[in-house]
Amino acid sequence: TSLDFDGMIECLKTKPNPGDVILLHACAHNPTGVDPTPEQWSKIRAVMKERKLVPFFDCAYQGFATGSLEKDSAAVRAFADDGFDFLLAQS
């Protein structure tokens, strides 16, 4: 199983309208377990910022992907550090 990253970026660049909310799994994607790399998260952030999209993180399995709560929150923290307003569901 792999992430169709190019397809994801193409979709983010063309389908949603500014202000649309985009659901993202922060880590340990269910059911695949596939997570973007830090470099891919950087590209996702850049496209979402350019397109004025609103991230909605589903962070249901923090700590399950890497065994570290800190590492598994890296994507969310990077969006916060980049100045995004976002939604977060934590369970």
N, C-alpha and C positions, 0 to 999 in steps of 0.2 A: 504494500500500500504506500502511495506517495501523494504528495500535495501537487496539484496542477497549479503551480505558482504563477506561471505565465498567464494561464486562463483566469486566475483570480485577479491578477493585476489588470488585465484587459477588461474584465467585468467591472471592476471598481472605477476604471477610467471612462467607461461608456454607458453603463446602465443606470446607476442611481443619479438622483438630482441633488444639488446642494441642499444640505440640511437633512437629508435622509439618514436614518439610523441603520448602522451596519452591525450585525451580530458577529462577534468574534469569540472564539474559545481562547482564553488566556493561556491555557496549557492543558496537556493530557486530553486532546480532542477525543470526544466520545462519538462514535465507536472506534475510530481508527488509531488513536494514540499519536497521530502525526502532528507535529508542531512546526511552525515556521522557524527558520534559523534566526539568530539575531540580525543578520544582514537582510533577510527577507522582511522581518518586522520593521526594519528601518525604511525599506521601500514601501511597505504598506502604509506606514505613517506619512511618508512624503506624499503619496498619492491621495490619501484621505485628507491631508491638510490642503493640498492643492484644490481638491474637489469640494472642500468644506463639508465633509461627511462626519457624522457623529458616531463614534464607536460605542458599542454596547457589549461589554465583556461578560461572558459567562465563565465564571471562575469556580467551577464546581469541584475540581480535583487538584487544587493547589497542594503541592507537596508530593503528589503521586507520580508526576512525570520524572523529576530528578531526585526526589527524596529531600528536597530543600524548599521550604516555604519562600525563602528569599529569591532563589533562582527562578522558581515557577511564577513569581510575580514580576519578572523583569519586563515583560511586554507592557503590562499596565503601568508600571513605574516610568517606562520610557515615554509613553503617551502623556502622562502627567508632567514629566520634565519638559516635554515639547510644548506644553501650554494648552493641550486639548481639554475641553469640557467633555465628559463622557459619562456613561451609565455603567454600573457594575453590579452584577448579581453574584454574591458570594455565598457558598453553602459548604 
